[in-house]
Amino acid sequence: MFGISFSELLLVGLVALLVLGPERLPGAARTAGLWIGRLKRSFNAIKQEVEREIGADEIRRQLHNEHILSLEQEARKILSPVQEPAKPVTPVAEQSIAPAPAAQAVPAPTEPAPTPVASPAPHDPTLPPRAP
């Protein structure tokens, strides 16, 4: 991990034995081991917390993008013109070549056809605001 070889560890151990002495060296090694263990655990906990936060941010970003996409689709549905169904086309073979006599002609309806109601523009200031 740090690039320390066995010979370097042996040299550090001999210097520690000379400085601390044989009575205090086992206690110092135990204390050093406990501190190293605590540091490793705290670094691992921090690492896991950061990974969880990154995962949560990614999920939040994905949900936000999906919400925006659904809003775009709704806006397209609302703003796209409503297409009326096409009138059926009568084949030419069914139409007669000779015009029908005037007595047999069907009179035209007297009622005017209903006019489609156009939806108001979304920027019309007279309309109340829509709820999201």
Secondary structure, 3 states (H helix, E strand, C coil): CCCCCHHHHHHHHHHHHHHHHHHHHHHHHHHHHHHHHHHHHHHHHHHHHHHHHHHHHHHHHHHHHHHHHHHHHHHHHHHCCCCCCCCCCCCHHHCCCCCCCHHHCCCCCCCCCCCCCCCCCCCCCCCCCCCC
